[in-house]
Amino acid sequence: MRASPIGAAEQQPGSADSSAGDVTVIDADAEPGDADSRSDSPQPSRWQSFRSGVRRAIHLGRVRIAFWSRSLLVRVVVLTLSLSTIVMLTLGLILQQQITNGLL
């Protein structure tokens, strides 16, 4: 059994003195030296881990597509920023070429 004191002084389980306001949390299932590990549960195989990752990726993709479809504001902002970036890069390259050629 492991006890973790919370507060200034350590209080023993079952003691009647609680005037200091200290609280002791007791983990009744813990064995001495247990480090809260889940060693009794089997590790998933590589194939199960891979399938789990693929399922998670598919789910996130579907969530993002649904969010994109429902939100007009997100579509407008993303498209505006994308087009602005393309225009700025194009103008920057044209300006760079003209400066390099001595036209400006």
Secondary structure, DSSP 8 states (H G I E B T S, - for coil): -EEEEESSS---TT-S--TT--EEEEETT--TT--S--TTS----HHHHHHHHHHHHHHHHHHHHHHHHH-HHHHHHHHHHHHHHHHHHHHHHHHHHHHHTT--
